[in-house]
Amino acid sequence: MSSWIYMGVVVSYVLAMLGIGYWCMRRTRSVGDFFLGGRTLGPWMSAFAYGTTYFSAVLFIGYAGKLGWGFGIHTMWIVLGNTLIGTILAWKLLAGRTRDMTVRLNAITMPEFLCARYGHKPLQVVAALVVFIFLVPYSASVLMGLSYLFEMTLHISYESALYFLTALTAVYLVMGGYFAVAVSDFIRGIIEFVGVMIMVYLLAHRPEIGGFVQATGKLLSNPSFAPGLGSVKALGAGSWLAVSVPGWLTLLSLVLITSFGPWALPQMVQKFYSIRSRDDVNRAMVIAGVFALFMAFGAYYSGALTHLYYGAKLPPELMSPKGPIWDKIMPHFITTSGLPAVLIMVIVLMVFSASMSSLSSLVLVSSSAIAIDLYGAFVNRHANSKRTMVLLRVMCAVFVGCSLYIALKRPVFIVNLMIMSWSTLAGVFLAPYLYGLFWRRTSLAGVYAGIAAGLASAFTLFPRWGQDGVPLAGAITMFLPLLVVPLVSLLSRPLPQPLIDAAFGGGPAPQKPGVAAAKP
């Protein structure tokens, strides 16, 4: 199958997605419709939207390649964490309560929720800036992963692929908003589910691999197929932060970041806001859990199989003077393993679908940080919904442009780029969001202390520990605020009772987020 036929299939797929965007644009009449689909999505659409946002090209290209080569079959611990913690437990504990509380507080974004829950407008501004700034590199990492795949399968340049993908994302989102994303996510989810099963089955049954049973046995029995598990990295040499990190601790950090991190990522929590009713939560939890299990397993197991395909050493075309080119391992594995061309096309569409879903959610949530949260912190967005809608659409295009700029610079390793983004966002939002949902005694001073601890940890540890220390630094950044927030909350003044009643029930919800102000 020639690259022209590949392109024809991709263009046909793109036109179908744009058609969905145009159809949804005709049904999008308000900010709530554009950002949450009017809170009318059923369990299937909500679950698929969650799953397709969770697993993008970064998983299939960056994570599967680098971690599959580094930890081999032991990446199944990440699969277990992503399924049980990142998906099933997240839906069980957070979804229903989040939907109910955001309805009571009249909030549709994470910054609006924090503002209304804790009664302080500056908190909305701080949260909005964090969302926009730290989702840009995450979005860039998704663009990079997909562009590398296009470069090696469609034989178009990395830069051309980037321009094509950013233009598509901007046009698609500006038209239809979240409703378009949710409808197309359902279609893309089916493609991803089928594609990942075909991919892992065919890769596992290559002659040099021998099938699931033989492959798993070989991966478990040969320690050289998990070189990163037994290694020890010295981080931050020469400073008081110096530490030696064994490979198992790096793997554990990755499990924690990729499993607990999504609990507080704004683009993931958005799926809880938009579900139709609390009755749909349990059904969505089961659907999302099954989807997560198959997607995560397919990606990481395929990554582990690279050892059985390449042996103990990567080929020269995957090496640079600085070491392995991690982001090209999976595209090279897929395109050189002798798979039929039509099946390679299915895999390309699968990764393309996953990436477009994640990218769409990232752009939508990030644009809302400016159009809804920063703008809404100073102007009543409900008074001029049309102006907010226009600003949302403009900011979608601006955010895509910022992501494109970073992706064109080709920062080192999309895995590290994503982990730094995820863990910093989780470090800022996880503690305020979790304690805000479950603990009435959480104080405003505790929230600000938690945010400061998360940001201080990120800006201190990431530069000092370098690339090898990114996973451990990310885990510390994410979990440190969970200790700081309750400690400072118990030592500081509690929130006014009307704010607590508005959030948990028993009192009127504020008409505009943050009207009942509290002082830190």
C-alpha positions in Angstrom: 0.0 0.0 0.0 1.6 3.3 -1.1 1.9 6.4 1.1 -0.7 8.0 -1.2 -3.3 5.4 -0.2 -2.3 5.9 3.4 -2.9 9.7 3.0 -6.2 9.0 1.3 -7.5 7.0 4.3 -6.3 9.6 6.7 -7.9 12.5 4.8 -11.2 10.5 4.6 -11.1 10.0 8.3 -10.3 13.7 8.9 -13.2 14.8 6.6 -15.6 12.6 8.6 -14.4 14.2 11.9 -14.8 17.7 10.4 -18.4 16.7 9.4 -19.1 15.7 12.9 -17.7 19.1 14.1 -19.9 21.0 11.7 -23.0 19.0 12.8 -22.3 19.6 16.4 -21.7 23.4 15.8 -25.3 23.7 14.8 -26.3 22.3 18.2 -23.9 24.4 20.3 -25.7 27.5 21.5 -24.1 28.3 24.9 -20.9 28.1 26.9 -22.2 25.1 28.7 -22.9 23.4 25.4 -19.5 24.2 24.0 -17.5 23.2 27.1 -19.6 20.4 28.7 -22.0 19.3 26.0 -24.8 20.7 28.2 -24.2 18.0 30.9 -26.3 15.6 28.8 -23.7 12.8 27.9 -24.6 9.2 28.7 -22.3 6.6 30.2 -20.9 5.3 26.9 -19.9 8.7 25.5 -18.6 9.8 28.9 -16.5 6.6 29.4 -15.1 6.7 25.9 -14.3 10.4 26.2 -12.4 9.6 29.5 -10.5 6.7 28.0 -9.5 8.3 24.7 -8.3 11.4 26.6 -6.3 9.2 29.0 -4.4 7.2 26.3 -2.9 9.2 23.5 0.1 9.0 21.1 2.4 9.7 24.1 1.3 6.3 25.5 1.7 4.4 22.2 4.8 6.1 21.0 6.7 7.6 24.0 5.7 5.4 27.0 5.5 2.1 25.2 8.9 2.7 23.5 11.0 4.0 26.3 9.4 2.2 29.2 8.8 -1.1 27.3 12.5 -1.2 26.5 13.5 -0.1 29.9 11.3 -2.2 32.1 10.0 -4.9 29.8 7.1 -7.0 31.0 7.2 -5.2 34.4 5.3 -2.3 32.8 2.2 -4.5 33.5 2.3 -2.8 36.9 1.5 0.4 35.2 -1.4 -1.3 33.3 -2.8 -2.5 36.6 -2.5 1.0 38.2 -4.0 2.8 35.2 -7.0 0.4 35.2 -7.8 0.0 38.9 -6.7 3.4 40.2 -6.6 5.8 37.3 -10.0 4.6 35.9 -12.2 2.4 38.1 -11.4 4.0 41.4 -11.5 7.5 39.9 -15.0 6.9 38.6 -16.1 5.2 41.8 -14.9 7.9 44.2 -14.9 11.1 42.3 -17.4 11.2 39.4 -20.7 11.3 41.1 -19.6 13.6 43.9 -17.8 15.9 41.4 -20.9 16.2 39.2 -23.2 17.0 42.1 -20.9 19.6 43.7 -20.1 21.4 40.5 -23.9 21.6 39.7 -24.5 23.1 43.2 -21.7 25.6 42.8 -22.5 26.4 39.2 -19.0 25.7 38.1 -17.9 24.1 34.8 -14.1 24.2 35.1 -11.5 23.3 37.7 -10.5 26.9 38.4 -14.2 27.9 38.8 -14.8 24.9 41.1 -11.8 25.9 43.3 -13.0 29.5 43.4 -16.6 28.6 44.3 -15.5 25.9 46.8 -13.1 28.1 48.7 -14.6 31.5 48.0 -11.6 33.3 46.7 -11.4 34.9 43.2 -7.6 35.1 43.1 -7.5 31.3 43.4 -9.4 31.1 40.1 -6.8 33.3 38.4 -3.9 31.3 39.8 -5.5 28.0 38.8 -6.3 29.3 35.3 -2.7 30.3 34.7 -1.4 26.9 35.9 -3.8 25.1 33.6 -2.8 27.1 30.5 0.9 27.1 31.1 1.4 23.4 32.0 -1.0 21.9 29.5 0.9 23.5 26.6 3.9 21.1 26.9 1.5 18.2 27.4 -0.3 19.1 24.2 3.1 19.5 22.4 4.1 16.0 23.5 1.0 14.6 21.9 1.7 16.4 18.7 5.3 15.2 18.7 4.3 11.6 19.2 1.8 11.6 16.4 4.1 13.5 14.0 6.9 10.9 14.6 4.4 8.2 13.6 3.3 10.0 10.5 6.9 10.6 9.5 7.7 6.9 9.6 4.5 5.5 8.2 3.2 8.1 5.8 6.7 9.3 4.8 5.9 13.0 5.3 8.2 15.3 7.1 7.9 15.8 10.9 7.2 19.5 10.4 4.5 18.9 7.7 2.7 16.5 10.0 2.8 19.0 12.8 1.3 21.8 10.7 -1.4 19.4 9.4 -2.4 18.2 12.9 -2.5 21.6 14.5 -4.6 23.1 11.7 -7.0 20.1 11.9 -7.3 20.4 15.7 -7.9 24.2 15.6 -10.6 24.0 12.9 -12.3 21.0 14.4 -12.6 22.4 17.9 -13.5 25.9 17.0 -16.5 24.5 15.2 -18.0 22.0 17.7 -16.5 22.2 21.1 -16.9 19.4 23.6 -20.0 17.9 22.1 -18.1 17.4 18.9 -15.3 15.9 20.9 -17.6 13.5 22.7 -19.4 12.3 19.7 -16.2 11.7 17.7 -14.5 10.1 20.8 -17.1 7.4 20.8 -16.3 6.6 17.1 -12.6 7.0 17.7 -12.8 4.8 20.8 -14.2 1.9 18.8 -11.3 2.3 16.3 -8.8 2.4 19.1 -10.2 -0.7 20.8 -10.1 -2.8 17.7 -6.8 -1.4 16.5 -4.9 -2.0 19.7 -6.1 -5.6 19.9 -5.0 -6.2 16.3 -1.7 -4.6 16.9 -0.7 -6.5 20.0 -1.9 -9.9 18.6 0.0 -9.5 15.3 3.2 -8.2 17.0 3.2 -11.0 19.6 2.8 -13.7 16.8 5.8 -12.6 14.8 8.0 -15.7 14.0 10.9 -14.4 16.1 8.5 -13.8 19.1 6.2 -16.9 19.0 2.9 -15.9 20.5 1.6 -14.6 23.9 2.6 -17.5 26.1 6.1 -17.9 24.7 6.7 -14.1 24.6 5.6 -13.6 28.2 7.8 -16.5 29.3 10.8 -15.1 27.6 10.2 -11.6 28.9 9.9 -12.9 32.5 12.8 -15.3 32.4 15.5 -13.0 30.9 16.7 -10.2 33.3 18.4 -8.4 30.3 14.9 -7.7 29.0 14.3 -5.3 31.9 17.6 -3.4 32.1 16.1 -0.4 33.8 14.6 -2.3 36.7 18.0 -3.2 38.3 19.8 0.0 37.5 20.6 2.7 40.1 20.7 6.4 39.0 22.6 9.1 41.0 20.6 12.3 40.9 21.5 15.8 41.8 25.2 15.1 42.4 26.9 17.8 44.4 23.8 19.3 46.0 22.0 18.6 49.3 19.2 17.1 47.1 21.5 14.4 45.9 20.0 10.9 46.0 20.5 7.5 44.4 17.3 6.0 42.9 16.9 2.2 42.2 15.1 1.2 39.1 12.1 -0.2 41.0 11.5 3.1 42.6 11.4 4.8 39.2 8.9 2.3 38.0 6.8 2.8 41.2 6.9 6.6 40.6 5.6 6.0 37.1 2.8 3.9 38.3 1.7 6.5 40.8 2.0 9.5 38.4 0.1 7.8 35.6 -2.6 6.4 37.9 -3.2 9.1 40.5 -2.3 12.0 38.3 -5.4 11.8 36.1 -7.6 12.3 39.2 -6.8 16.0 39.2 -6.0 16.7 35.5 -8.6 19.3 34.4 -9.2 17.6 31.0 -10.0 14.3 32.8 -12.2 15.8 35.6 -14.2 17.6 32.9 -15.7 14.2 32.0 -17.2 13.9 35.4 -18.8 17.4 35.1 -20.5 16.5 31.8 -22.1 13.1 32.5 -25.9 13.2 32.4 -26.7 11.9 35.9 -25.3 10.2 38.9 -27.2 7.0 37.9 -24.9 6.8 34.8 -21.7 6.8 36.8 -21.5 3.1 37.6 -22.2 2.1 34.0 -19.5 4.5 32.8 -17.1 3.2 35.4 -17.3 -0.4 34.0 -17.1 0.7 30.4 -14.1 3.0 31.1 -12.4 0.3 33.1 -12.6 -2.3 30.4 -11.4 0.2 27.8 -8.4 1.3 30.0 -7.4 -2.3 30.6 -7.2 -3.2 26.9 -5.6 0.1 25.8 -2.9 0.1 28.5 -2.1 -3.6 28.1 -1.9 -3.3 24.3 0.5 -0.3 24.4 2.8 -1.5 27.2 2.9 -5.2 26.2 3.8 -4.1 22.6 6.6 -2.0 24.0 7.9 -4.9 26.0 8.0 -7.0 22.8 10.6 -4.8 21.3 13.2 -6.8 23.2 12.2 -10.0 21.5 12.3 -8.2 18.1 15.5 -6.3 18.4 17.3 -8.5 20.9 19.6 -6.9 23.5 20.6 -4.0 21.3 18.7 -1.4 19.3 19.6 -1.0 15.6 21.8 1.9 14.5 18.9 3.9 13.0 17.4 4.1 16.5 20.6 5.4 18.1 22.1 8.9 18.2 25.4 10.1 19.7 23.5 10.8 22.9 21.9 7.3 23.1 18.6 5.7 22.0 16.0 7.7 20.2 13.2 6.6 22.4 10.3 8.3 20.5 11.1 6.4 17.3 11.3 2.8 18.7 7.5 2.0 18.4 7.0 3.6 14.9 10.1 1.7 13.7 8.9 -1.6 15.3 5.5 -1.3 13.8 6.7 -0.4 10.3 9.5 -2.9 10.0 8.0 -5.9 11.6 6.5 -7.3 8.4 2.9 -6.5 9.2 0.5 -6.2 6.2 0.2 -2.6 5.0 -3.6 -2.5 5.6 -3.0 -3.5 9.3 -0.3 -0.8 9.7 -2.9 1.6 8.4 -5.3 0.4 11.1 -2.7 0.9 13.8 -1.9 4.4 12.4 -5.6 5.3 12.6 -5.8 3.9 16.1 -2.9 6.1 17.4 -4.3 9.0 15.4 -7.7 8.6 17.0 -6.2 8.4 20.5 -4.1 11.5 19.9 -6.9 13.6 18.4 -9.1 12.8 21.4 -6.5 13.8 23.9 -5.4 16.8 22.0 -9.0 18.0 21.6 -9.6 17.8 25.3 -6.3 19.5 26.1 -7.0 22.4 23.8 -10.6 22.8 25.0 -9.7 22.8 28.7 -6.7 25.1 28.2 -8.7 27.7 26.1 -11.3 27.7 28.9 -8.6 28.7 31.4 -8.4 32.1 29.6 -11.9 32.5 28.1 -13.9 31.2 31.1 -11.6 31.4 34.1 -9.4 34.5 33.7 -12.1 36.4 31.8 -14.8 35.1 34.2 -12.8 36.2 37.3 -13.3 39.8 36.3 -16.4 39.8 34.2 -19.6 37.9 34.7 -19.4 35.4 31.8 -23.1 34.6 32.2 -24.1 38.2 31.3 -22.5 37.9 27.8 -22.4 34.3 26.7 -21.8 35.1 23.1 -18.6 37.1 23.9 -17.3 34.2 26.0 -18.0 31.7 23.2 -16.0 33.9 20.7 -13.2 34.1 23.2 -13.2 30.3 23.7 -12.9 29.7 20.0 -10.1 32.2 19.6 -8.2 30.8 22.5 -8.5 27.3 21.1 -6.5 28.5 18.1 -4.0 30.4 20.3 -3.3 27.3 22.4 -2.7 25.1 19.4 -0.2 27.7 18.1 1.7 27.6 21.4 1.8 23.8 21.4 3.0 23.9 17.8 5.9 26.2 18.7 7.1 23.9 21.4 6.8 20.8 19.2 8.8 22.4 16.4 11.7 22.7 18.9 11.7 18.9 19.4 12.4 18.9 23.2 14.1 15.8 24.4 11.9 12.8 25.1 8.1 13.3 24.9 7.8 11.0 27.9 9.6 13.4 30.2 7.7 16.3 28.8 4.4 14.7 29.6 5.4 13.5 33.1 6.5 17.0 34.1 3.2 18.4 32.9 1.1 15.8 34.5 2.8 15.8 37.9 2.9 19.6 38.1 -0.8 19.9 37.4 -1.5 17.2 39.8 0.7 18.8 42.4 -1.3 22.0 42.1 -4.8 20.5 41.9 -4.9 17.0 43.4 -4.9 18.0 47.1 -7.3 21.1 46.8 -9.7 19.0 44.6 -9.7 15.9 46.7 -10.0 17.6 50.1 -12.5 20.0 48.6 -14.8 17.1 47.7 -14.5 15.1 50.9 -13.2 17.2 53.8 -15.2 20.2 55.1 -12.4 21.5 57.3 -10.1 22.3 54.3 -9.1 25.9 54.6 -8.1 28.5 52.1 -4.7 28.9 53.7 -4.2 25.1 53.4 -5.1 25.2 49.7 -2.6 28.0 48.9 0.1 26.2 50.9 -0.5 23.0 49.0 -0.3 24.8 45.6 2.9 26.6 46.7 4.4 23.3 47.9 3.6 21.6 44.5 5.0 24.4 42.4 8.1 24.7 44.6 8.8 21.0 44.4 8.4 21.0 40.6 10.7 24.0 40.1 13.3 22.7 42.5 13.5 18.9 41.7 13.0 18.8 37.9 16.1 21.0 37.1 18.3 19.5 39.8 17.6 15.8 39.1 17.6 16.0 35.3 16.0 13.6 32.9 16.7 10.5 34.9 15.0 12.0 38.0 11.8 13.2 36.3 9.6 10.2 37.5 10.6 10.5 41.2 10.5 14.3 41.1 7.0 14.1 39.6 5.7 11.7 42.3 7.1 13.9 45.1 5.5 17.0 43.4 2.2 15.2 43.2 2.0 13.8 46.8 3.7 16.5 48.9 0.6 18.8 48.8 -1.5 15.9 50.1 0.4 16.3 53.4 0.7 20.1 53.4 -3.0 20.9 52.8 -4.4 19.1 55.9 -1.6 20.2 58.2 -2.0 23.9 57.3 -5.8 23.6 57.3 -5.8 22.3 60.9 -3.6 25.2 62.0 -5.6 28.0 60.1 -9.0 29.5 60.1 -11.8 27.4 58.6 -14.0 28.5 55.8 -17.3 30.4 56.5 -20.2 27.9 57.1 -22.2 29.3 54.1 -19.5 28.3 51.7 -19.3 24.8 53.2 -23.1 24.5 53.0 -23.2 25.6 49.4 -20.7 23.0 48.4 -22.0 20.0 50.4 -25.7 20.9 50.4 -27.8 22.5 53.0 -27.3 26.0 51.8 -27.9 28.1 48.6 -25.2 27.8 45.9 -23.6 31.1 45.0 -25.1 32.7 41.9 -21.6 33.6 40.7 -18.5 31.6 41.7 -16.7 33.1 44.6 -19.2 35.7 45.7 -18.9 34.6 49.4 -15.3 35.5 49.7 -13.0 34.0 52.3 -9.6 35.3 53.4 -6.6 33.1 53.5 
